[in-house]
Amino acid sequence: MKESSENILLIECNDDGILRLTLNDLDNKNALSELMMQKLINAITESSKDNSIKVIVIASTGNVFCSGHNLKEINEARKSDDSGESYYLELFKTCSTLMQLIVNCSKPVIAEVNGIATAAGCQLVASCDLAVSSNSAKFATPGVNIGLFCSTPMVALSRSVSKKDSMKMLLTGDMINADEAKRISLINDFVSEKELTKSVMDLAEKISKKSASVVSIGKEAFYKQSELNLFDAYEYTSKVMTANTLNENAKEGIDAFLEKRDPNWKDM
């Protein structure tokens, strides 16, 4: 491992329990190399076990949030005896594992997008629970332009935006700006580059003040019910809410509301 590769993912956590994971591989435009993805997987997996961490932010350095997979590495793999098949299978399997881990992580994950997010980089944004970008950010799933359709990015994209909006991005490969990304709900909002980190951290801090166990219950239920039909979704969430109501934090939260005071969460 090259020495420079040690710092391709910067990890820091503040006193509010907000973990910042910053993509820092400028030479490769913050590409999702196998090493980058493994570092993200390790960091998110560890944070899931750490009760002191309340929210995760995925940010970046430079003017490219994430360029997707490294095309030079993909081409280099073609020289192997199997023309790269085993490498590609492992690469896309690891990527799929990372994206599912973000969705299944018990902590809310926010994308802080400053710059360009393309292909698997756009997939990363779509996989996060929330996303805020700078007003100069741009997004694309441009694989169709180089003969490699963005099939795995399509999974996250089509679950964040409408079918027609996602198909337009996938079929044209066109870059869209922050205003269009917000219109189609790929991101929640955009602000000036100067205000971006503060806006994201303010949002993360607001979420960090909620009951962590209740947020975890809600996040899991959100994604599970979204895959169910209407009847099954209500059956499932009724059971979730029953269990949640019996939770000590629900009692504390309701008591605090009625008594007009701040709640004292048991998992803080």
LINUR-V347671 format. One record per residue. N is the residue number from 1. RES is the residue in three letters. PSI is psi in whole degrees, -180 to 180 (* if undefined). BURIAL is # if it has 9 or more other ideal C-beta (glycine too) atoms within 8 Angstrom, else .. Layout:
# LINUR-V347671
n->N res->RES psi->PSI burial->BURIAL
n->N res->RES psi->PSI burial->BURIAL
This chain:
# LINUR-V347671
n->1 res->MET psi->129 burial->.
n->2 res->LYS psi->149 burial->.
n->3 res->GLU psi->-39 burial->.
n->4 res->SER psi->-26 burial->.
n->5 res->SER psi->-16 burial->#
n->6 res->GLU psi->-30 burial->.
n->7 res->ASN psi->24 burial->.
n->8 res->ILE psi->-14 burial->#
n->9 res->LEU psi->115 burial->#
n->10 res->LEU psi->135 burial->#
n->11 res->ILE psi->125 burial->#
n->12 res->GLU psi->148 burial->.
n->13 res->CYS psi->135 burial->#
n->14 res->ASN psi->-178 burial->.
n->15 res->ASP psi->-17 burial->.
n->16 res->ASP psi->1 burial->.
n->17 res->GLY psi->25 burial->#
n->18 res->ILE psi->115 burial->#
n->19 res->LEU psi->123 burial->#
n->20 res->ARG psi->123 burial->#
n->21 res->LEU psi->112 burial->#
n->22 res->THR psi->117 burial->#
n->23 res->LEU psi->127 burial->#
n->24 res->ASN psi->49 burial->#
n->25 res->ASP psi->72 burial->#
n->26 res->LEU psi->-36 burial->.
n->27 res->ASP psi->-28 burial->.
n->28 res->ASN psi->22 burial->#
n->29 res->LYS psi->41 burial->#
n->30 res->ASN psi->40 burial->#
n->31 res->ALA psi->153 burial->#
n->32 res->LEU psi->72 burial->#
n->33 res->SER psi->169 burial->#
n->34 res->GLU psi->-39 burial->.
n->35 res->LEU psi->-45 burial->#
n->36 res->MET psi->-45 burial->#
n->37 res->MET psi->-39 burial->#
n->38 res->GLN psi->-38 burial->#
n->39 res->LYS psi->-40 burial->#
n->40 res->LEU psi->-44 burial->#
n->41 res->ILE psi->-46 burial->#
n->42 res->ASN psi->-45 burial->.
n->43 res->ALA psi->-43 burial->#
n->44 res->ILE psi->-39 burial->#
n->45 res->THR psi->-45 burial->#
n->46 res->GLU psi->-40 burial->.
n->47 res->SER psi->-29 burial->#
n->48 res->SER psi->-27 burial->#
n->49 res->LYS psi->-8 burial->.
n->50 res->ASP psi->108 burial->.
n->51 res->ASN psi->-16 burial->.
n->52 res->SER psi->-18 burial->.
n->53 res->ILE psi->125 burial->#
n->54 res->LYS psi->-37 burial->#
n->55 res->VAL psi->146 burial->#
n->56 res->ILE psi->134 burial->#
n->57 res->VAL psi->130 burial->#
n->58 res->ILE psi->115 burial->#
n->59 res->ALA psi->-168 burial->#
n->60 res->SER psi->163 burial->#
n->61 res->THR psi->158 burial->#
n->62 res->GLY psi->-172 burial->.
n->63 res->ASN psi->10 burial->.
n->64 res->VAL psi->116 burial->#
n->65 res->PHE psi->-54 burial->#
n->66 res->CYS psi->127 burial->#
n->67 res->SER psi->2 burial->#
n->68 res->GLY psi->-153 burial->#
n->69 res->HIS psi->156 burial->#
n->70 res->ASN psi->108 burial->#
n->71 res->LEU psi->-29 burial->.
n->72 res->LYS psi->-40 burial->.
n->73 res->GLU psi->-38 burial->#
n->74 res->ILE psi->-43 burial->#
n->75 res->ASN psi->-39 burial->.
n->76 res->GLU psi->-36 burial->.
n->77 res->ALA psi->-20 burial->#
n->78 res->ARG psi->-19 burial->.
n->79 res->LYS psi->-11 burial->.
n->80 res->SER psi->167 burial->#
n->81 res->ASP psi->-32 burial->.
n->82 res->ASP psi->18 burial->.
n->83 res->SER psi->20 burial->.
n->84 res->GLY psi->2 burial->#
n->85 res->GLU psi->-47 burial->.
n->86 res->SER psi->-37 burial->.
n->87 res->TYR psi->-45 burial->#
n->88 res->TYR psi->-41 burial->#
n->89 res->LEU psi->-44 burial->.
n->90 res->GLU psi->-39 burial->#
n->91 res->LEU psi->-51 burial->#
n->92 res->PHE psi->-28 burial->#
n->93 res->LYS psi->-44 burial->.
n->94 res->THR psi->-42 burial->#
n->95 res->CYS psi->-44 burial->#
n->96 res->SER psi->-38 burial->#
n->97 res->THR psi->-44 burial->#
n->98 res->LEU psi->-48 burial->#
n->99 res->MET psi->-40 burial->#
n->100 res->GLN psi->-34 burial->.
n->101 res->LEU psi->-39 burial->#
n->102 res->ILE psi->-45 burial->#
n->103 res->VAL psi->-42 burial->.
n->104 res->ASN psi->-8 burial->.
n->105 res->CYS psi->139 burial->#
n->106 res->SER psi->-14 burial->.
n->107 res->LYS psi->143 burial->#
n->108 res->PRO psi->139 burial->#
n->109 res->VAL psi->125 burial->#
n->110 res->ILE psi->130 burial->#
n->111 res->ALA psi->128 burial->#
n->112 res->GLU psi->99 burial->#
n->113 res->VAL psi->109 burial->#
n->114 res->ASN psi->106 burial->#
n->115 res->GLY psi->-151 burial->#
n->116 res->ILE psi->137 burial->#
n->117 res->ALA psi->110 burial->#
n->118 res->THR psi->152 burial->#
n->119 res->ALA psi->-120 burial->#
n->120 res->ALA psi->-19 burial->#
n->121 res->GLY psi->-38 burial->#
n->122 res->CYS psi->-36 burial->#
n->123 res->GLN psi->-40 burial->#
n->124 res->LEU psi->-44 burial->#
n->125 res->VAL psi->-47 burial->#
n->126 res->ALA psi->-28 burial->#
n->127 res->SER psi->-26 burial->#
n->128 res->CYS psi->154 burial->#
n->129 res->ASP psi->-38 burial->.
n->130 res->LEU psi->156 burial->#
n->131 res->ALA psi->132 burial->#
n->132 res->VAL psi->136 burial->#
n->133 res->SER psi->168 burial->#
n->134 res->SER psi->160 burial->#
n->135 res->ASN psi->-11 burial->#
n->136 res->SER psi->2 burial->.
n->137 res->ALA psi->151 burial->#
n->138 res->LYS psi->153 burial->#
n->139 res->PHE psi->146 burial->#
n->140 res->ALA psi->154 burial->#
n->141 res->THR psi->80 burial->#
n->142 res->PRO psi->12 burial->#
n->143 res->GLY psi->-36 burial->#
n->144 res->VAL psi->-26 burial->#
n->145 res->ASN psi->-20 burial->.
n->146 res->ILE psi->18 burial->.
n->147 res->GLY psi->17 burial->.
n->148 res->LEU psi->87 burial->.
n->149 res->PHE psi->139 burial->.
n->150 res->CYS psi->70 burial->#
n->151 res->SER psi->-42 burial->.
n->152 res->THR psi->-40 burial->#
n->153 res->PRO psi->-29 burial->#
n->154 res->MET psi->-33 burial->#
n->155 res->VAL psi->-52 burial->#
n->156 res->ALA psi->-42 burial->#
n->157 res->LEU psi->-46 burial->#
n->158 res->SER psi->-14 burial->#
n->159 res->ARG psi->-5 burial->.
n->160 res->SER psi->-35 burial->#
n->161 res->VAL psi->171 burial->#
n->162 res->SER psi->161 burial->.
n->163 res->LYS psi->-45 burial->.
n->164 res->LYS psi->-38 burial->.
n->165 res->ASP psi->-42 burial->#
n->166 res->SER psi->-41 burial->#
n->167 res->MET psi->-36 burial->.
n->168 res->LYS psi->-44 burial->#
n->169 res->MET psi->-43 burial->#
n->170 res->LEU psi->-38 burial->#
n->171 res->LEU psi->-30 burial->.
n->172 res->THR psi->-32 burial->.
n->173 res->GLY psi->8 burial->#
n->174 res->ASP psi->148 burial->.
n->175 res->MET psi->137 burial->#
n->176 res->ILE psi->153 burial->#
n->177 res->ASN psi->180 burial->.
n->178 res->ALA psi->-36 burial->#
n->179 res->ASP psi->-44 burial->.
n->180 res->GLU psi->-38 burial->.
n->181 res->ALA psi->-38 burial->#
n->182 res->LYS psi->-40 burial->#
n->183 res->ARG psi->-38 burial->.
n->184 res->ILE psi->4 burial->#
n->185 res->SER psi->26 burial->.
n->186 res->LEU psi->-33 burial->#
n->187 res->ILE psi->161 burial->#
n->188 res->ASN psi->-38 burial->.
n->189 res->ASP psi->169 burial->.
n->190 res->PHE psi->149 burial->#
n->191 res->VAL psi->178 burial->#
n->192 res->SER psi->155 burial->.
n->193 res->GLU psi->-37 burial->.
n->194 res->LYS psi->-33 burial->.
n->195 res->GLU psi->-5 burial->.
n->196 res->LEU psi->-57 burial->#
n->197 res->THR psi->-41 burial->.
n->198 res->LYS psi->-43 burial->.
n->199 res->SER psi->-44 burial->#
n->200 res->VAL psi->-43 burial->#
n->201 res->MET psi->-34 burial->#
n->202 res->ASP psi->-43 burial->.
n->203 res->LEU psi->-45 burial->#
n->204 res->ALA psi->-40 burial->#
n->205 res->GLU psi->-41 burial->#
n->206 res->LYS psi->-44 burial->.
n->207 res->ILE psi->-35 burial->#
n->208 res->SER psi->-20 burial->#
n->209 res->LYS psi->-10 burial->.
n->210 res->LYS psi->168 burial->.
n->211 res->SER psi->122 burial->#
n->212 res->ALA psi->-39 burial->#
n->213 res->SER psi->-37 burial->#
n->214 res->VAL psi->-41 burial->#
n->215 res->VAL psi->-42 burial->#
n->216 res->SER psi->-44 burial->#
n->217 res->ILE psi->-46 burial->#
n->218 res->GLY psi->-41 burial->.
n->219 res->LYS psi->-46 burial->#
n->220 res->GLU psi->-45 burial->#
n->221 res->ALA psi->-37 burial->#
n->222 res->PHE psi->-50 burial->.
n->223 res->TYR psi->-34 burial->#
n->224 res->LYS psi->-45 burial->#
n->225 res->GLN psi->-27 burial->#
n->226 res->SER psi->-19 burial->.
n->227 res->GLU psi->-1 burial->.
n->228 res->LEU psi->160 burial->#
n->229 res->ASN psi->171 burial->.
n->230 res->LEU psi->-46 burial->.
n->231 res->PHE psi->-50 burial->.
n->232 res->ASP psi->-33 burial->.
n->233 res->ALA psi->-43 burial->#
n->234 res->TYR psi->-35 burial->.
n->235 res->GLU psi->-47 burial->.
n->236 res->TYR psi->-49 burial->#
n->237 res->THR psi->-26 burial->#
n->238 res->SER psi->-40 burial->.
n->239 res->LYS psi->-39 burial->.
n->240 res->VAL psi->-45 burial->#
n->241 res->MET psi->-34 burial->.
n->242 res->THR psi->-49 burial->.
n->243 res->ALA psi->-39 burial->#
n->244 res->ASN psi->-41 burial->#
n->245 res->THR psi->-33 burial->.
n->246 res->LEU psi->-13 burial->.
n->247 res->ASN psi->142 burial->#
n->248 res->GLU psi->-27 burial->.
n->249 res->ASN psi->-28 burial->#
n->250 res->ALA psi->-43 burial->#
n->251 res->LYS psi->-46 burial->.
n->252 res->GLU psi->-43 burial->#
n->253 res->GLY psi->-43 burial->#
n->254 res->ILE psi->-42 burial->.
n->255 res->ASP psi->-44 burial->#
n->256 res->ALA psi->-40 burial->#
n->257 res->PHE psi->-47 burial->.
n->258 res->LEU psi->-31 burial->.
n->259 res->GLU psi->3 burial->.
n->260 res->LYS psi->52 burial->.
n->261 res->ARG psi->168 burial->.
n->262 res->ASP psi->141 burial->.
n->263 res->PRO psi->151 burial->#
n->264 res->ASN psi->88 burial->.
n->265 res->TRP psi->140 burial->#
n->266 res->LYS psi->-16 burial->#
n->267 res->ASP psi->16 burial->.
n->268 res->MET psi->* burial->.
